[in-house]
């Protein structure tokens, strides 16, 4: 068999294992070792696996992941999310759909110190959904709006997905963080506008709340907003200015959240302990995925699949944007069945050379695009991890009911993808400006 045939058979075996509900990390590792064994020998496969895993784990940039993950969990257990939601509610709660709009604003602000879609959805969901139900919001809209808002946690920096993409593609993590700011803000605004339109068209879906006084708004302003600004300025500002590496920025951010939550007496000993345990569990899961993906990626490279795809794409004589649209469609379909992190790790060895080397697209722009499209999987069936997180918050609302409310937000994400395709500068403007 040719190397390409072995590679294609390995990919088929990978998806068979997935259908059998084998964990993605084990699937990539086992498939990678088996495929390399057929390309060379079992001895070479085990040596390649050991070398690649050691090399990937010794990458200094990877140490940024536990720092940013811990920062998000400290903010979760330190009550910063509650302050942010309170501030957003006081600001826009009087509008039609105001509570759901406030949830989007709080999710965007929390994403600036979290970097995780699950932490963002869990934090804002536990605060906003009970409040929306108290004000007789439609169940589908209230739950879906918060589940979708969790995506802002991986688009607005810091983002663990941008770190993973940066390492896998050898791109600057700082530039990727910068590239995510404007698209993240645009997506937050699109979500808010969608909620407002739905509430105006049908006030029963999301009734307007009581208008807060300027005094109440000022008091809420002194809550979590200044903490987010300080932490973001310290960690991300230093990274963008070139003073810190991503790891140092993560450490400073986590240290800043720890000090602020201790000074304000919002973080209990139990909360600190839980944040550490959750960070260890999340980091271990991410590291296992990375190790497995590196081995699988080496199989893909050795089988020469990316080169064959690149040659095939060149022979199609189609406009580059059509090919790019087809690639994004593949991402969208795979996102129904795979976690966003696993999807990015799996696909980079295959599609990155095609998009960047063959089609000539900007690698930073491509990073923003695939993080956004891959993140759609956290709110689409059957995986939809954010949906199941919100289901855990609201026991008496079915998963099907939450998924029914997701579609307007998916449309807004597709609108943003179209905007990024038409105007790449939305993602590349800030990185180019500060480089």
C-alpha positions as CSV (number, residue, x, y, z in Angstrom):
1,X,0.0,0.0,0.0
2,X,1.1,3.6,-0.7
3,X,1.7,6.0,2.3
4,X,-1.4,8.0,1.2
5,X,-3.6,4.8,1.3
6,X,-2.3,3.9,4.8
7,X,-3.0,7.5,5.9
8,X,-6.6,7.4,4.5
9,X,-7.3,4.0,6.1
10,X,-6.0,5.3,9.4
11,X,-8.4,8.3,9.2
12,X,-11.3,5.9,8.5
13,X,-10.3,3.8,11.5
14,X,-10.1,6.9,13.6
15,X,-13.8,7.8,12.8
16,X,-14.8,4.2,13.4
17,X,-13.3,4.4,16.9
18,X,-15.1,7.7,17.4
19,X,-18.4,6.1,16.4
20,X,-17.7,3.4,19.0
21,X,-17.5,6.2,21.6
22,X,-13.8,5.7,22.3
23,X,-12.3,8.9,23.9
24,X,-10.8,11.2,21.2
25,X,-7.3,11.3,22.8
26,X,-7.0,7.5,22.9
27,X,-8.4,7.3,19.4
28,X,-5.8,9.6,18.0
29,X,-2.9,8.0,19.9
30,X,-3.8,4.4,19.0
31,X,-4.6,5.2,15.3
32,X,-1.3,7.2,15.0
33,X,0.8,4.4,16.4
34,X,-0.9,1.7,14.2
35,X,-0.6,3.9,11.1
36,X,3.1,4.6,11.6
37,X,3.7,0.9,12.3
38,X,2.3,0.1,8.8
39,X,4.3,2.9,7.3
40,X,7.6,1.8,8.9
41,X,7.6,-0.7,11.8
42,X,6.1,-1.0,15.4
43,X,9.5,-0.2,16.8
44,X,9.7,3.1,14.8
45,X,6.1,3.9,15.7
46,X,6.8,3.6,19.5
47,X,10.0,5.6,19.1
48,X,8.2,8.4,17.2
49,X,5.4,8.4,19.7
50,X,7.8,8.7,22.7
51,X,9.9,11.4,21.0
52,X,7.0,13.5,19.8
53,X,5.2,13.3,23.2
54,X,8.3,14.4,25.0
55,X,9.1,17.2,22.6
56,X,5.5,18.5,22.8
57,X,5.4,18.4,26.6
58,X,8.8,20.2,26.8
59,X,7.4,23.2,24.8
60,X,7.7,26.2,27.0
61,X,4.6,27.9,25.6
62,X,2.4,25.0,26.8
63,X,3.0,26.1,30.3
64,X,0.7,29.1,29.6
65,X,-2.3,26.7,29.5
66,X,-2.6,25.9,33.2
67,X,-2.0,29.5,34.1
68,X,-4.9,30.8,32.0
69,X,-7.1,27.9,33.0
70,X,-6.4,28.6,36.7
71,X,-7.1,32.3,36.1
72,X,-10.6,31.4,34.7
73,X,-11.4,29.1,37.6
74,X,-10.2,31.6,40.2
75,X,-12.6,34.2,38.6
76,X,-15.4,31.5,38.6
77,X,-15.0,30.7,42.3
78,X,-14.0,34.2,43.3
79,X,-17.4,35.7,42.4
80,X,-16.2,38.0,39.6
81,X,-18.8,36.7,37.2
82,X,-21.6,37.7,39.6
83,X,-20.3,41.2,39.7
84,X,-20.1,41.4,35.9
85,X,-23.6,40.2,35.4
86,X,-24.9,42.6,38.0
87,X,-23.2,45.5,36.2
88,X,-24.5,44.4,32.8
89,X,-28.0,44.0,34.2
90,X,-28.0,47.4,35.7
91,X,-26.9,48.9,32.4
92,X,-29.2,47.2,29.9
93,X,-31.8,45.3,32.0
94,X,-34.6,47.7,31.1
95,X,-34.4,46.9,27.4
96,X,-36.5,44.2,25.7
97,X,-34.6,41.1,26.3
98,X,-32.4,43.0,28.7
99,X,-31.4,40.1,30.9
100,X,-30.3,38.0,28.0
101,X,-28.4,41.0,26.6
102,X,-26.8,41.5,30.0
103,X,-25.8,37.8,30.0
104,X,-24.0,38.3,26.6
105,X,-22.2,41.4,27.9
106,X,-21.2,39.6,31.1
107,X,-20.0,36.5,29.1
108,X,-17.8,38.8,26.9
109,X,-16.3,40.5,29.9
110,X,-15.8,37.2,31.8
111,X,-14.2,35.8,28.6
112,X,-11.5,38.5,29.0
113,X,-10.2,36.7,32.1
114,X,-11.3,33.2,31.5
115,X,-10.3,31.7,28.1
116,X,-12.7,28.8,28.4
117,X,-16.2,28.3,26.9
118,X,-17.2,25.9,29.6
119,X,-16.2,28.2,32.5
120,X,-17.9,31.1,30.9
121,X,-21.1,29.2,30.3
122,X,-21.2,27.7,33.8
123,X,-20.5,31.0,35.5
124,X,-22.9,33.2,33.6
125,X,-25.5,30.4,33.3
126,X,-25.7,29.8,37.0
127,X,-26.4,33.6,37.5
128,X,-28.4,34.6,34.5
129,X,-30.7,31.7,33.8
130,X,-32.4,31.7,37.2
131,X,-32.9,35.5,37.0
132,X,-34.4,35.2,33.5
133,X,-36.8,32.5,34.6
134,X,-37.8,34.7,37.5
135,X,-38.8,37.4,35.0
136,X,-40.7,34.8,32.9
137,X,-38.3,34.6,30.0
138,X,-38.9,31.9,27.4
139,X,-37.0,28.8,28.4
140,X,-35.4,28.2,25.0
141,X,-34.2,31.8,24.7
142,X,-32.9,32.2,28.2
143,X,-30.9,28.9,28.2
144,X,-29.7,29.1,24.6
145,X,-28.5,32.7,24.9
146,X,-26.2,31.8,27.8
147,X,-24.9,28.6,26.1
148,X,-24.1,30.6,23.0
149,X,-22.5,33.3,25.1
150,X,-20.0,30.8,26.3
151,X,-18.3,30.9,22.9
152,X,-17.1,34.4,23.7
153,X,-14.8,32.8,26.3
154,X,-12.7,31.2,23.5
155,X,-12.7,34.1,21.1
156,X,-12.0,37.0,23.4
157,X,-8.4,36.7,24.7
158,X,-7.0,34.9,26.6
159,X,-8.1,31.7,24.8
160,X,-6.8,28.2,25.3
161,X,-7.8,27.4,21.7
162,X,-5.7,30.2,20.4
163,X,-2.7,28.9,22.5
164,X,-3.2,25.4,21.1
165,X,-3.5,26.7,17.5
166,X,-0.5,28.9,17.9
167,X,1.6,25.9,19.1
168,X,0.4,23.5,16.5
169,X,0.9,26.0,13.6
170,X,4.0,27.7,15.1
171,X,2.3,31.1,15.1
172,X,2.5,33.9,17.6
173,X,0.1,33.4,20.5
174,X,0.2,37.2,21.2
175,X,-0.9,38.0,17.6
176,X,-3.7,35.4,17.8
177,X,-5.0,37.0,21.0
178,X,-5.0,40.4,19.3
179,X,-6.7,38.9,16.3
180,X,-9.6,37.6,18.5
181,X,-10.5,40.9,20.1
182,X,-12.5,42.6,17.3
183,X,-14.3,39.4,16.1
184,X,-15.1,38.7,19.7
185,X,-16.6,42.1,20.3
186,X,-18.5,41.9,17.0
187,X,-19.9,38.5,17.9
188,X,-21.0,39.8,21.3
189,X,-22.8,42.7,19.6
190,X,-24.5,40.4,17.0
191,X,-25.8,38.1,19.9
192,X,-27.1,41.2,21.7
193,X,-28.8,42.5,18.5
194,X,-30.4,39.1,17.8
195,X,-31.8,38.9,21.3
196,X,-33.2,42.5,21.1
197,X,-34.8,41.8,17.7
198,X,-36.5,38.6,19.0
199,X,-37.7,40.4,22.1
200,X,-39.1,43.3,20.2
201,X,-40.9,41.0,17.7
202,X,-42.4,38.9,20.5
203,X,-42.3,40.7,23.9
204,X,-43.5,37.5,25.7
205,X,-40.2,35.8,24.9
206,X,-38.1,38.2,27.0
207,X,-40.0,41.0,28.8
208,X,-38.2,44.3,29.6
209,X,-37.1,44.7,33.2
210,X,-37.0,47.6,35.6
211,X,-34.9,50.6,34.7
212,X,-32.0,51.2,37.1
213,X,-31.1,54.6,38.4
214,X,-27.8,56.2,37.5
215,X,-26.8,55.8,41.1
216,X,-27.4,52.0,41.0
217,X,-25.5,51.8,37.7
218,X,-22.6,53.7,39.2
219,X,-22.5,51.4,42.2
220,X,-22.5,48.3,40.0
221,X,-19.7,49.9,37.9
222,X,-17.5,49.8,41.0
223,X,-18.0,46.0,41.1
224,X,-16.3,43.4,38.9
225,X,-15.7,45.7,35.9
226,X,-12.7,47.5,37.3
227,X,-11.2,44.1,38.4
228,X,-11.5,42.8,34.8
229,X,-9.9,45.9,33.4
230,X,-7.0,45.7,35.8
231,X,-6.4,42.0,35.2
232,X,-6.7,42.3,31.4
233,X,-4.4,45.3,31.4
234,X,-1.8,43.6,33.5
235,X,-1.7,40.2,31.7
236,X,-2.9,40.9,28.1
237,X,-1.5,44.5,28.0
238,X,1.9,43.2,29.0
239,X,1.8,40.5,26.4
240,X,0.7,42.8,23.6
241,X,3.4,45.3,24.5
242,X,6.0,42.5,24.3
243,X,6.9,42.7,28.0
244,X,5.7,39.2,28.8
245,X,5.6,35.8,27.2
246,X,2.2,34.0,27.1
247,X,3.3,32.0,30.1
248,X,4.3,35.0,32.1
249,X,1.1,36.8,31.1
250,X,-1.0,33.8,32.3
251,X,0.9,33.7,35.6
252,X,0.5,37.4,36.2
253,X,-3.2,37.2,35.3
254,X,-3.8,34.2,37.6
255,X,-1.8,36.0,40.4
256,X,-3.8,39.2,39.9
257,X,-7.2,37.4,40.1
258,X,-6.0,35.5,43.2
259,X,-4.9,38.7,45.0
260,X,-8.0,40.6,44.0
261,X,-10.4,37.9,45.1
262,X,-8.6,37.4,48.4
263,X,-8.5,41.2,49.1
264,X,-12.2,41.5,48.4
265,X,-12.8,38.3,50.5
266,X,-14.8,36.7,47.6
267,X,-12.6,33.6,47.4
268,X,-13.0,31.0,50.2
269,X,-10.5,28.3,51.0
270,X,-12.9,25.8,49.5
271,X,-13.1,27.9,46.3
272,X,-9.3,28.0,46.1
273,X,-9.0,24.3,46.5
274,X,-11.7,23.6,43.9
275,X,-10.0,26.0,41.4
276,X,-6.7,24.1,41.8
277,X,-8.3,20.7,41.4
278,X,-10.4,21.8,38.4
279,X,-7.3,23.3,36.8
280,X,-5.4,20.1,37.3
281,X,-8.2,18.0,35.7
282,X,-8.6,20.4,32.8
283,X,-4.9,20.7,32.1
284,X,-4.4,16.9,32.2
285,X,-7.2,16.5,29.7
286,X,-5.7,19.1,27.4
287,X,-2.2,17.7,27.7
288,X,-3.4,14.2,26.9
289,X,-5.2,15.5,23.8
290,X,-2.1,17.4,22.7
291,X,0.2,14.3,23.1
292,X,-2.2,12.2,21.1
293,X,-2.7,14.8,18.4
294,X,1.1,15.2,17.9
295,X,1.5,11.5,17.2
296,X,-1.6,11.5,14.9
297,X,-0.2,14.6,13.2
298,X,3.1,12.9,12.5
299,X,1.2,10.0,10.9
300,X,-0.6,12.4,8.6
301,X,2.7,14.1,7.6
302,X,4.5,10.8,7.0
303,X,1.6,9.6,4.8
304,X,1.9,12.8,2.7
305,X,-1.8,13.4,2.8
306,X,-1.4,17.3,3.1
307,X,0.9,17.4,0.0
308,X,-1.6,15.2,-2.0
309,X,-4.5,17.4,-0.9
310,X,-2.5,20.5,-1.8
311,X,-1.8,19.2,-5.3
312,X,-5.4,18.2,-5.7
313,X,-6.6,21.6,-4.7
314,X,-4.3,23.3,-7.2
315,X,-5.7,21.1,-9.9
316,X,-9.3,22.0,-9.2
317,X,-9.0,25.5,-10.7
318,X,-11.6,26.8,-8.3
319,X,-11.5,30.3,-6.7
320,X,-9.7,30.1,-3.3
321,X,-12.8,31.4,-1.4
322,X,-14.8,28.4,-2.7
323,X,-12.2,25.9,-1.5
324,X,-12.0,27.8,1.8
325,X,-15.8,27.6,2.2
326,X,-15.7,23.8,1.6
327,X,-13.0,23.4,4.2
328,X,-15.1,25.4,6.7
329,X,-18.1,23.2,5.9
330,X,-16.0,20.2,6.8
331,X,-15.1,21.8,10.1
332,X,-18.7,22.6,10.7
333,X,-19.8,18.9,10.1
334,X,-16.9,17.5,12.2
335,X,-17.8,20.0,15.0
336,X,-21.1,18.2,15.4
337,X,-19.2,15.1,16.7
338,X,-15.9,16.4,18.1
339,X,-14.8,18.8,20.8
340,X,-13.4,22.1,19.5
341,X,-9.9,21.4,21.0
342,X,-9.7,17.9,19.5
343,X,-10.9,19.1,16.2
344,X,-8.3,21.9,15.9
345,X,-5.5,19.5,17.0
346,X,-6.7,16.8,14.5
347,X,-7.2,19.1,11.5
348,X,-4.2,21.4,11.7
349,X,-1.7,18.9,10.1
350,X,-4.2,18.3,7.2
351,X,-5.7,21.7,6.4
352,X,-3.1,24.3,7.6
353,X,-0.6,23.5,4.7
354,X,-3.5,23.7,2.2
355,X,-5.0,27.0,3.4
356,X,-1.7,28.8,4.1
357,X,0.8,27.4,1.6
358,X,-1.5,26.4,-1.3
359,X,-4.3,29.0,-1.1
360,X,-2.1,31.7,0.4
361,X,-4.4,32.8,3.3
362,X,-3.0,34.6,6.4
363,X,-2.3,32.0,9.2
364,X,-3.5,34.4,11.9
365,X,-6.8,35.0,10.1
366,X,-7.2,31.3,9.5
367,X,-6.6,30.7,13.3
368,X,-9.5,33.0,14.1
369,X,-11.8,31.4,11.5
370,X,-11.2,27.8,12.6
371,X,-11.5,28.6,16.3
372,X,-14.8,30.3,15.6
373,X,-16.2,27.5,13.4
374,X,-14.8,24.7,15.7
375,X,-16.4,26.4,18.7
376,X,-19.8,26.2,17.0
377,X,-19.6,22.5,18.0
378,X,-20.0,23.4,21.7
379,X,-23.6,24.5,21.0
380,X,-24.7,22.1,18.3
381,X,-26.1,18.6,18.8
382,X,-25.2,15.9,19.6
383,X,-22.0,17.0,21.5
384,X,-23.0,20.6,22.5
385,X,-21.0,20.6,25.8
386,X,-22.2,24.2,26.6
387,X,-25.8,23.0,26.2
388,X,-25.3,20.2,28.7
389,X,-23.7,22.6,31.1
390,X,-26.8,24.8,31.1
391,X,-29.0,21.7,31.3
392,X,-27.1,21.0,34.6
393,X,-28.1,24.5,35.8
394,X,-31.8,24.2,34.8
395,X,-32.9,20.6,35.6
396,X,-36.5,21.0,34.3
397,X,-35.7,22.3,30.8
398,X,-35.0,19.5,28.2
399,X,-31.8,19.4,26.1
400,X,-34.0,19.5,23.0
401,X,-35.7,22.8,24.2
402,X,-32.3,24.4,24.6
403,X,-31.1,23.2,21.2
404,X,-34.2,24.7,19.6
405,X,-33.2,28.2,20.9
406,X,-29.6,27.9,19.6
407,X,-30.4,28.4,15.9
408,X,-30.6,32.2,15.9
409,X,-27.2,32.4,17.5
410,X,-25.7,29.9,15.0
411,X,-26.9,32.2,12.3
412,X,-25.1,35.1,13.9
413,X,-21.8,33.1,14.1
414,X,-22.2,32.3,10.3
415,X,-22.7,36.0,9.7
416,X,-19.4,36.7,11.5
417,X,-17.6,34.0,9.5
418,X,-18.9,35.6,6.3
419,X,-17.7,39.0,7.5
420,X,-14.3,37.6,8.2
421,X,-14.2,35.9,4.8
422,X,-15.2,39.2,3.1
423,X,-13.1,41.5,5.3
424,X,-10.0,39.6,6.7
425,X,-8.8,42.9,8.2
426,X,-11.4,42.4,11.0
427,X,-9.0,39.8,12.4
428,X,-5.6,41.0,11.0
429,X,-5.9,44.7,11.7
430,X,-4.7,44.7,15.4
431,X,-1.9,42.2,14.9
432,X,-0.6,44.2,11.9
433,X,-1.0,47.5,13.7
434,X,1.0,46.4,16.8
435,X,3.6,44.3,15.0
